[in-house]
Amino acid sequence: MDELTQLIESAKADFAAAQQPAALEDAKARYIGKTGAVTMLMKELGKLPADQKRARGQAINAAKQAIEAALNERREAIANAALEAKLAAEAIDVTLPGRSGHTGGIHPVMRTWMRIEEIFRSIGFDVADGPEIESDWFSFTALNNPPNHPARSMQDTFYVDRQDGNGMQLPLRPHTSPMQVRYARTHTPPIKVIAPGRTYRVDSDATHSPMFHQVEGLWIGENISFTDLKGVYADFLRRFFETDDLVVRFRPSYFPFTEPSVEVDMAFTTGPKKGRWLEISGAGEVHPNVIRNFGLDPEKYIGFAFGSGLERLTMLRYGIDDLRLFFEGDLRFLRQFN
């Protein structure tokens, strides 16, 4: 049995052992995630002689397709099992309930939005709002992400049938980062602002949605260092989750609009998720090119930015394992938060 066949069989065994969606997604990451086994094999193709690359690449792709097929089959099996258990547990009442008045409540994602605003306002941050249909310049170019840059591939996904003054189609914003530029160009440093709002990307599964909510944070001044970023964001997480029983790490990464860039991870030190690292945010010191696009001198001004998903924070705070519950409108789910 060769290496790829063993990898496929190992993946099938791990998928079959997963009884819950979260466990299945963990198993998926070990094989076809950012640092999964198949992904690592693809990265090693560049080391092979030219006459071997094509055959090896085809074999790896075939293995990846087999693993994805097994993953989807197991996802469907788990979903069907959950549905059957639910149907078996719920009695059906065919009588018509009486009509009564109901008081509305606040959606859990909006609760997170309001909580984030409250925390950052308390430390001097403004809250900004802007258009969801943006120009290409504000969405990408002003953020050091010019046309044809590879970092755009997962973001320039939704467009409307209109063009801006430069002949570029108008995208639905893939992040709230354009508000960094809009706000900074109309305010004088020091600048402290967060920008929560809806964003759009082609992505849909148990932990991603084509429409999702994000909060962008920006602090620009004459001496705003990486230390300030670490202090502000770590304190925010402790206040948001109302606990000191967590640890935060800043892992080197890459974003066009920050340098240096980091992924922010968090792990609880107690409870059911004890010791499990969870990616919470992307962040870093604002790139000098972006500072220039703010209309400021990067030799004088420096600062940090971060972007966090509101749905992810909400799921962690309330122990929710499927993002799609936020959008289904099931009153049995929503009433738990009101």
C-alpha positions as CSV (number, residue, x, y, z in Angstrom):
1,M,0.0,0.0,0.0
2,D,1.6,3.3,-1.1
3,E,1.8,6.5,0.9
4,L,-1.3,8.2,-0.7
5,T,-3.5,5.1,-0.4
6,Q,-2.5,4.9,3.3
7,L,-3.4,8.6,3.7
8,I,-6.8,8.1,2.2
9,E,-7.5,5.0,4.4
10,S,-6.3,6.9,7.5
11,A,-8.6,9.8,6.6
12,K,-11.6,7.5,6.1
13,A,-10.9,5.9,9.5
14,D,-10.7,9.3,11.3
15,F,-13.8,10.6,9.6
16,A,-15.7,7.4,10.5
17,A,-14.6,7.8,14.2
18,A,-16.0,11.4,14.4
19,Q,-19.4,11.4,16.0
20,Q,-19.9,15.2,16.1
21,P,-19.5,17.9,13.4
22,A,-16.8,19.7,15.4
23,A,-14.8,16.5,15.7
24,L,-15.2,15.9,11.9
25,E,-13.9,19.4,11.1
26,D,-10.9,18.7,13.3
27,A,-10.2,15.5,11.4
28,K,-10.6,17.4,8.1
29,A,-8.0,19.9,9.2
30,R,-5.4,17.2,9.7
31,Y,-5.7,16.2,6.1
32,I,-6.9,19.1,3.9
33,G,-6.6,22.1,6.2
34,K,-4.0,24.9,5.8
35,T,-1.4,22.7,7.4
36,G,-2.9,19.3,6.6
37,A,-1.1,16.3,5.3
38,V,-2.3,16.7,1.7
39,T,-1.5,20.4,1.7
40,M,2.0,19.7,2.8
41,L,2.5,17.2,0.0
42,M,1.3,19.8,-2.5
43,K,3.9,22.3,-1.1
44,E,6.6,19.7,-1.6
45,L,5.9,19.4,-5.4
46,G,8.3,22.3,-6.0
47,K,11.2,20.2,-4.9
48,L,10.7,17.5,-7.5
49,P,12.3,17.3,-10.9
50,A,10.2,18.7,-13.7
51,D,9.5,15.3,-15.2
52,Q,8.0,14.0,-12.0
53,K,5.8,17.0,-10.9
54,R,2.8,16.3,-13.2
55,A,2.4,12.7,-12.3
56,R,2.9,13.4,-8.6
57,G,0.5,16.3,-8.7
58,Q,-2.2,14.3,-10.4
59,A,-1.8,11.5,-7.8
60,I,-2.1,14.0,-4.9
61,N,-5.1,15.6,-6.4
62,A,-6.8,12.3,-6.8
63,A,-6.1,11.5,-3.2
64,K,-7.5,14.9,-2.1
65,Q,-10.7,14.3,-4.1
66,A,-11.1,10.8,-2.5
67,I,-10.6,12.4,1.0
68,E,-13.1,15.2,0.2
69,A,-15.6,12.6,-1.0
70,A,-15.2,10.6,2.2
71,L,-15.6,13.8,4.2
72,N,-18.8,14.9,2.5
73,E,-20.2,11.4,2.9
74,R,-19.5,11.4,6.6
75,R,-20.9,14.9,7.0
76,E,-24.2,13.8,5.4
77,A,-24.3,10.7,7.6
78,I,-23.8,12.7,10.8
79,A,-26.4,15.2,9.7
80,N,-28.9,12.4,8.9
81,A,-28.2,10.8,12.3
82,A,-28.8,14.1,14.1
83,L,-32.1,14.6,12.2
84,E,-33.3,11.1,12.9
85,A,-32.6,11.5,16.6
86,K,-34.3,14.9,16.7
87,L,-37.4,13.5,14.9
88,A,-37.5,10.5,17.3
89,A,-37.2,12.7,20.3
90,E,-39.8,15.4,19.4
91,A,-43.5,14.6,19.7
92,I,-45.7,16.1,17.0
93,D,-48.6,18.3,18.2
94,V,-51.0,18.9,15.4
95,T,-53.3,21.1,17.4
96,L,-53.4,24.8,16.7
97,P,-51.8,26.9,19.5
98,G,-53.6,29.9,20.8
99,R,-52.6,33.3,19.6
100,S,-50.8,35.5,22.0
101,G,-48.6,38.5,21.9
102,H,-44.8,38.0,21.9
103,T,-42.0,40.3,22.9
104,G,-39.1,40.6,20.4
105,G,-35.6,39.9,21.5
106,I,-32.0,40.7,20.5
107,H,-30.2,38.3,18.1
108,P,-27.1,36.7,19.6
109,V,-24.8,38.2,16.9
110,M,-26.2,41.6,17.7
111,R,-25.6,41.0,21.4
112,T,-22.0,40.4,20.5
113,W,-21.9,43.6,18.3
114,M,-23.3,45.7,21.1
115,R,-20.9,44.2,23.7
116,I,-17.9,44.9,21.5
117,E,-19.0,48.5,21.0
118,E,-19.4,48.9,24.7
119,I,-16.0,47.5,25.5
120,F,-14.1,49.6,23.0
121,R,-16.0,52.8,23.7
122,S,-15.0,52.4,27.3
123,I,-11.3,52.7,26.3
124,G,-11.8,55.7,24.0
125,F,-12.5,54.2,20.6
126,D,-15.1,55.7,18.2
127,V,-17.5,53.5,16.3
128,A,-17.7,54.1,12.5
129,D,-20.1,52.8,9.8
130,G,-19.8,52.8,6.1
131,P,-21.2,51.5,2.8
132,E,-21.5,47.8,2.1
133,I,-21.2,48.4,-1.7
134,E,-17.6,49.8,-1.9
135,S,-15.2,51.0,-4.6
136,D,-12.4,48.7,-5.6
137,W,-9.9,51.3,-4.4
138,F,-11.2,51.4,-0.8
139,S,-11.8,47.6,-0.7
140,F,-8.4,46.5,-2.0
141,T,-5.9,49.0,-3.6
142,A,-5.9,51.5,-0.7
143,L,-5.1,48.5,1.6
144,N,-1.9,47.6,-0.3
145,N,-3.8,45.0,-2.3
146,P,-3.6,46.1,-6.0
147,P,-5.3,44.4,-9.0
148,N,-4.1,40.8,-9.7
149,H,-2.6,40.5,-6.2
150,P,-2.9,36.8,-5.2
151,A,-4.3,37.8,-1.8
152,R,-7.4,39.0,-3.5
153,S,-8.4,35.5,-4.7
154,M,-10.6,34.6,-1.7
155,Q,-12.1,38.1,-1.3
156,D,-13.1,39.8,-4.6
157,T,-16.1,37.5,-5.0
158,F,-19.3,39.5,-5.1
159,Y,-19.9,42.5,-7.4
160,V,-22.9,44.6,-8.4
161,D,-23.6,45.6,-12.0
162,R,-22.2,49.1,-11.6
163,Q,-18.8,50.8,-12.0
164,D,-17.0,53.4,-10.1
165,G,-15.4,56.6,-11.6
166,N,-12.3,54.6,-12.6
167,G,-14.3,52.0,-14.6
168,M,-13.9,49.3,-12.0
169,Q,-16.9,47.2,-10.9
170,L,-18.2,47.9,-7.4
171,P,-17.7,44.9,-5.0
172,L,-19.7,44.1,-1.9
173,R,-17.1,44.7,0.7
174,P,-15.3,41.5,1.8
175,H,-14.2,43.1,5.1
176,T,-14.9,46.3,7.0
177,S,-11.2,47.4,6.5
178,P,-12.3,50.1,3.9
179,M,-13.5,52.0,6.9
180,Q,-9.9,52.3,8.1
181,V,-9.2,54.4,5.1
182,R,-12.5,56.3,5.0
183,Y,-12.2,57.3,8.7
184,A,-8.5,58.1,8.7
185,R,-8.9,60.4,5.7
186,T,-11.5,62.5,7.5
187,H,-10.0,62.6,11.0
188,T,-6.8,63.9,12.6
189,P,-4.5,61.5,14.6
190,P,-4.5,60.1,17.1
191,I,-7.2,57.8,15.5
192,K,-8.9,55.2,17.6
193,V,-11.9,53.5,15.9
194,I,-13.7,50.2,15.4
195,A,-15.9,49.5,12.4
196,P,-18.4,46.7,12.9
197,G,-20.7,45.6,10.0
198,R,-21.8,43.1,7.4
199,T,-19.3,41.7,4.9
200,Y,-19.6,39.3,1.9
201,R,-17.5,36.4,0.5
202,V,-18.2,33.2,-1.4
203,D,-18.0,30.7,1.4
204,S,-20.7,28.5,3.0
205,D,-20.4,25.7,5.5
206,A,-21.0,25.0,9.2
207,T,-18.4,27.7,10.2
208,H,-18.7,30.1,7.2
209,S,-21.4,32.1,5.5
210,P,-21.5,34.2,2.3
211,M,-22.7,37.1,4.5
212,F,-21.1,37.5,7.9
213,H,-20.3,40.2,10.4
214,Q,-16.8,41.6,11.2
215,V,-15.4,44.2,13.4
216,E,-12.3,46.1,12.3
217,G,-10.1,48.0,14.8
218,L,-7.6,50.8,14.1
219,W,-5.4,52.9,16.4
220,I,-3.0,55.3,14.7
221,G,-0.7,57.7,16.6
222,E,2.9,58.7,16.8
223,N,4.0,55.9,19.1
224,I,1.5,53.1,18.9
225,S,3.5,49.9,19.1
226,F,2.9,46.1,18.7
227,T,2.8,46.1,22.5
228,D,-0.3,48.2,22.5
229,L,-2.0,45.8,20.1
230,K,-1.2,42.9,22.4
231,G,-2.4,44.7,25.5
232,V,-5.6,46.1,23.9
233,Y,-6.7,42.8,22.2
234,A,-5.8,40.5,25.1
235,D,-7.8,42.8,27.5
236,F,-10.7,42.9,25.1
237,L,-10.9,39.0,25.0
238,R,-10.9,38.8,28.8
239,R,-13.6,41.4,29.1
240,F,-15.7,39.9,26.3
241,F,-15.6,36.4,27.7
242,E,-15.7,37.7,31.3
243,T,-12.9,35.5,32.5
244,D,-9.2,35.7,33.2
245,D,-8.9,31.9,32.6
246,L,-7.6,32.2,29.0
247,V,-4.3,32.7,27.3
248,V,-3.6,34.6,24.1
249,R,-0.8,34.1,21.5
250,F,0.2,36.1,18.5
251,R,1.3,33.8,15.6
252,P,3.3,35.3,12.7
253,S,1.3,35.5,9.4
254,Y,0.9,37.6,6.3
255,F,-1.6,40.2,5.3
256,P,-0.9,42.8,2.5
257,F,-2.1,45.7,4.7
258,T,0.0,45.0,7.8
259,E,3.7,44.5,8.5
260,P,4.4,42.6,10.7
261,S,1.2,40.6,10.6
262,V,-0.1,38.0,13.0
263,E,-3.0,35.6,13.6
264,V,-4.4,36.0,17.1
265,D,-5.2,32.7,18.9
266,M,-6.9,32.1,22.2
267,A,-7.2,29.1,24.5
268,F,-9.3,28.7,27.6
269,T,-7.5,27.3,30.7
270,T,-10.7,25.7,32.1
271,G,-13.9,24.3,30.8
272,P,-14.8,21.9,27.9
273,K,-12.4,23.7,25.4
274,K,-9.5,23.7,27.9
275,G,-6.1,23.8,26.1
276,R,-7.6,24.0,22.5
277,W,-6.2,26.9,20.5
278,L,-8.8,28.8,18.5
279,E,-8.0,31.4,15.8
280,I,-9.8,34.6,16.8
281,S,-8.4,37.5,14.6
282,G,-6.0,38.7,12.1
283,A,-3.9,41.7,13.1
284,G,-0.7,43.6,12.8
285,E,1.1,47.0,12.5
286,V,-0.5,49.0,9.6
287,H,1.7,48.9,6.5
288,P,3.4,52.2,5.5
289,N,1.7,52.2,2.1
290,V,-1.7,52.0,3.8
291,I,-0.6,54.9,6.1
292,R,0.2,56.9,3.0
293,N,-3.3,56.1,1.6
294,F,-4.7,57.5,4.9
295,G,-3.1,60.8,3.8
296,L,-0.6,60.5,6.7
297,D,3.2,60.4,6.9
298,P,4.4,56.9,7.8
299,E,7.6,58.4,9.1
300,K,5.6,60.2,11.8
301,Y,2.5,58.0,12.3
302,I,2.3,54.3,13.2
303,G,-0.3,52.0,14.6
304,F,-2.1,48.7,14.5
305,A,-5.3,47.2,13.0
306,F,-7.2,44.0,13.6
307,G,-10.2,42.2,12.2
308,S,-12.4,39.7,14.0
309,G,-15.6,37.8,13.0
310,L,-18.6,38.5,15.2
311,E,-20.1,35.1,14.4
312,R,-17.0,33.3,15.6
313,L,-16.9,35.2,18.9
314,T,-20.6,34.6,19.4
315,M,-20.2,30.8,18.8
316,L,-17.4,30.6,21.4
317,R,-19.2,32.7,23.9
318,Y,-22.4,30.7,23.8
319,G,-21.1,27.3,22.8
320,I,-22.7,27.1,19.4
321,D,-21.2,24.7,16.9
322,D,-23.1,25.6,13.6
323,L,-23.0,29.1,12.3
324,R,-26.1,28.4,10.1
325,L,-28.3,28.5,13.2
326,F,-27.9,32.3,13.3
327,F,-29.7,32.7,10.0
328,E,-32.5,30.0,10.1
329,G,-34.8,32.0,12.3
330,D,-35.7,29.1,14.5
331,L,-37.5,30.6,17.5
332,R,-36.5,27.7,19.7
333,F,-32.9,28.6,19.2
334,L,-33.3,32.4,19.4
335,R,-35.4,32.4,22.6
336,Q,-32.4,31.0,24.5
337,F,-30.8,34.4,24.3
338,N,-33.7,36.5,25.4
